[in-house]
Amino acid sequence: MSVERMSDFFTARLNGYDEHMMNDVEGCRQGYIRMAGLIPGNVAQLLDLGCGTGLELDEIFRIKPKITVTGIDLTQAMLDKLKQKHPDKDLTLIKASYFDCEFGIEKYDAAISFQTMYHFSHADKIKLYSKVYYALKPGGKYIEGDYMITEQKDEDFYFSENERIRKEQNIPDGEFCHYDTPCTVGNQIALLRKAGFQNAEMVWRMGNTTIIIAEKQPNLQP
């Protein structure tokens, strides 16, 4: 089995990507709608990690058409499609790895990601979630919809296979490739808490498509 670089994988599958996610991945169609409904009413500034073609934003813009969104993604072709779908929206789109981007401090009311985090190690996720935590305003929420599993033995298998394949193909550390390494729901929650979030809980699940909400502690009143 060979794996592709992350940006190459998604560029090659741009045509048909939206239809695949909506129709073939259990829980995604319903998950996009569910995520949109979980965005708090007072959110004005939203950060979207791995925004892709904006399937989650399609639903969010229906509810909050005036929201300001910063979207980050590795694949220019997907960002172009997102912009074509929503030319009138307040969108700032950044072609980059969200691991490399500076998010700022207390800039966003909420942050989201959908079906993008299941490719990365525990250590990488903790570093990223820490950046998200500091980028959120006090009381801000991070809402993650992702491919998650329930059995630790399955997570261990996916991670060991990923390591084996990368060694066989001499893929250097730090190069992002498309191979699924989903975590258990419990581990995802634990990683968010290690990154600083005081509250993190699963709020929705269909198939393996799971939504977790993590909250940054609000400023304590004197």
C-alpha positions as CSV (number, residue, x, y, z in Angstrom):
1,M,0.0,0.0,0.0
2,S,1.3,3.5,-0.9
3,V,0.2,6.8,0.6
4,E,0.0,10.2,-1.0
5,R,1.0,13.6,0.2
6,M,-2.0,15.3,1.8
7,S,-2.4,18.2,-0.6
8,D,-1.9,15.9,-3.6
9,F,-4.5,13.4,-2.3
10,F,-7.2,16.1,-2.0
11,T,-6.3,17.9,-5.2
12,A,-6.7,14.7,-7.2
13,R,-10.1,14.1,-5.6
14,L,-11.6,17.6,-5.9
15,N,-14.2,16.6,-8.5
16,G,-16.7,14.5,-6.6
17,Y,-15.3,15.3,-3.1
18,D,-18.4,17.0,-1.9
19,E,-20.7,14.3,-3.2
20,H,-18.5,11.6,-1.6
21,M,-18.6,13.3,1.8
22,M,-22.3,14.0,1.7
23,N,-23.4,10.6,0.4
24,D,-20.8,8.0,1.2
25,V,-19.4,8.8,4.7
26,E,-21.9,7.9,7.3
27,G,-22.9,10.8,9.5
28,C,-21.3,13.6,7.5
29,R,-24.4,15.1,5.9
30,Q,-26.1,15.1,9.3
31,G,-22.9,16.2,11.0
32,Y,-22.5,19.4,9.0
33,I,-26.0,20.4,9.9
34,R,-25.5,19.5,13.6
35,M,-22.2,21.4,13.8
36,A,-23.8,24.5,12.4
37,G,-26.5,24.3,15.0
38,L,-23.9,24.1,17.8
39,I,-22.2,27.4,16.9
40,P,-23.2,29.8,19.7
41,G,-25.4,32.7,18.7
42,N,-22.9,35.4,19.8
43,V,-20.1,34.1,17.5
44,A,-18.8,36.8,15.1
45,Q,-15.3,35.6,14.4
46,L,-14.8,31.9,13.5
47,L,-11.7,29.9,12.7
48,D,-12.1,26.9,10.5
49,L,-9.2,24.4,10.5
50,G,-8.9,22.3,7.3
51,C,-11.9,24.1,5.8
52,G,-11.6,22.3,2.4
53,T,-14.5,23.2,0.1
54,G,-16.5,24.4,3.1
55,L,-19.2,21.8,3.5
56,E,-19.6,22.8,7.2
57,L,-19.5,26.5,6.2
58,D,-22.4,25.9,3.7
59,E,-24.6,25.1,6.7
60,I,-23.1,27.7,9.0
61,F,-23.7,30.5,6.4
62,R,-27.4,29.5,6.2
63,I,-27.8,30.3,9.9
64,K,-25.2,33.1,10.3
65,P,-24.7,34.8,6.9
66,K,-22.8,37.7,8.4
67,I,-20.2,35.7,10.3
68,T,-16.5,36.4,9.7
69,V,-14.5,33.3,8.9
70,T,-10.8,32.6,8.6
71,G,-10.3,29.2,6.9
72,I,-7.0,27.4,6.6
73,D,-6.3,24.5,4.3
74,L,-3.4,22.8,2.5
75,T,-5.1,22.5,-0.9
76,Q,-5.5,25.6,-3.1
77,A,-8.0,23.9,-5.4
78,M,-10.4,23.3,-2.5
79,L,-10.0,26.9,-1.2
80,D,-10.8,28.1,-4.7
81,K,-14.0,26.1,-4.8
82,L,-15.0,27.4,-1.4
83,K,-14.5,31.0,-2.6
84,Q,-16.5,30.3,-5.7
85,K,-19.4,29.0,-3.6
86,H,-19.5,31.9,-1.3
87,P,-18.1,35.0,-3.1
88,D,-20.2,37.4,-1.0
89,K,-19.1,36.1,2.4
90,D,-16.6,37.6,4.8
91,L,-14.0,34.9,4.2
92,T,-10.2,35.1,4.7
93,L,-8.7,31.9,3.2
94,I,-5.1,30.8,3.9
95,K,-3.3,28.1,2.0
96,A,-1.0,26.6,4.7
97,S,-0.7,23.9,7.2
98,Y,-2.6,24.9,10.3
99,F,0.3,23.5,12.3
100,D,2.5,26.3,10.9
101,C,0.0,29.2,11.1
102,E,-0.1,31.7,13.9
103,F,-3.7,32.0,15.1
104,G,-3.2,35.0,17.4
105,I,-4.3,35.4,21.0
106,E,-7.9,35.6,22.1
107,K,-9.0,36.5,18.5
108,Y,-11.8,34.1,17.8
109,D,-15.2,33.5,19.4
110,A,-15.2,29.9,18.2
111,A,-13.1,27.5,16.2
112,I,-14.2,24.4,14.2
113,S,-12.8,21.5,12.3
114,F,-14.6,18.7,10.4
115,Q,-13.0,15.4,9.3
116,T,-9.4,16.6,9.3
117,M,-7.8,15.7,12.6
118,Y,-7.8,11.9,12.2
119,H,-4.5,12.0,10.3
120,F,-2.2,13.2,13.1
121,S,-0.4,11.9,16.2
122,H,-1.3,12.6,19.8
123,A,1.7,15.0,20.3
124,D,0.8,17.0,17.1
125,K,-2.8,17.3,18.2
126,I,-1.9,18.6,21.7
127,K,0.4,21.3,20.2
128,L,-2.4,22.3,17.7
129,Y,-5.1,22.3,20.3
130,S,-3.0,24.5,22.6
131,K,-2.7,27.0,19.8
132,V,-6.5,26.9,19.3
133,Y,-7.0,27.3,23.1
134,Y,-5.0,30.5,23.2
135,A,-6.6,31.8,20.0
136,L,-10.1,31.6,21.5
137,K,-11.5,34.4,23.6
138,P,-12.5,33.5,27.2
139,G,-15.6,31.3,27.1
140,G,-14.9,30.4,23.4
141,K,-15.7,27.0,22.1
142,Y,-13.8,24.6,19.8
143,I,-16.1,22.2,18.0
144,E,-14.6,19.2,16.3
145,G,-16.4,16.8,14.0
146,D,-14.2,13.9,13.2
147,Y,-13.7,10.2,12.4
148,M,-13.4,8.6,15.9
149,I,-13.5,5.0,17.1
150,T,-14.3,3.4,20.4
151,E,-11.7,0.6,20.8
152,Q,-8.1,1.2,21.9
153,K,-6.9,-1.9,20.0
154,D,-8.2,-0.4,16.7
155,E,-6.5,2.9,17.4
156,D,-3.2,1.0,18.1
157,F,-3.5,-0.9,14.9
158,Y,-4.0,2.2,12.7
159,F,-1.1,4.0,14.3
160,S,1.2,1.0,14.0
161,E,0.3,0.5,10.4
162,N,0.9,4.2,9.6
163,E,4.3,4.0,11.2
164,R,5.2,0.8,9.2
165,I,4.1,2.3,5.9
166,R,6.0,5.5,6.4
167,K,9.2,3.5,7.2
168,E,8.7,1.3,4.1
169,Q,8.3,4.3,1.9
170,N,11.0,6.4,3.6
171,I,8.6,9.3,4.3
172,P,10.4,11.9,6.4
173,D,9.0,13.0,9.8
174,G,6.9,16.1,9.5
175,E,5.6,15.3,6.0
176,F,1.8,15.0,6.0
177,C,0.4,12.1,4.1
178,H,-3.1,10.8,3.8
179,Y,-3.5,7.8,6.0
180,D,-6.3,7.4,8.6
181,T,-5.2,7.2,12.2
182,P,-8.4,7.8,14.1
183,C,-8.3,8.1,17.9
184,T,-10.9,6.8,20.4
185,V,-13.4,9.3,21.6
186,G,-11.9,9.1,25.1
187,N,-8.4,9.9,23.8
188,Q,-9.6,12.8,21.8
189,I,-11.3,14.3,24.9
190,A,-8.1,13.6,26.9
191,L,-5.9,15.4,24.4
192,L,-8.1,18.5,24.4
193,R,-7.9,18.6,28.2
194,K,-4.1,18.2,28.1
195,A,-4.0,21.2,25.8
196,G,-5.8,23.4,28.3
197,F,-9.5,23.0,27.7
198,Q,-11.3,22.7,31.0
199,N,-14.5,21.1,29.6
200,A,-14.6,18.7,26.7
201,E,-17.4,16.3,25.9
202,M,-18.9,14.3,23.1
203,V,-22.3,15.8,22.1
204,W,-23.2,13.8,18.9
205,R,-22.3,10.7,17.0
206,M,-23.5,8.8,13.9
207,G,-21.5,5.9,12.7
208,N,-17.9,7.0,13.4
209,T,-18.6,10.6,12.7
210,T,-18.4,12.2,16.1
211,I,-18.7,15.8,17.4
212,I,-16.9,17.0,20.5
213,I,-17.2,20.5,22.1
214,A,-14.3,21.9,24.2
215,E,-14.7,25.1,26.1
216,K,-12.2,27.7,27.2
217,Q,-12.9,28.9,30.7
218,P,-14.6,32.3,30.7
219,N,-13.1,35.2,32.7
220,L,-14.0,34.8,36.3
221,Q,-16.1,37.7,37.7
222,P,-14.5,39.5,40.7
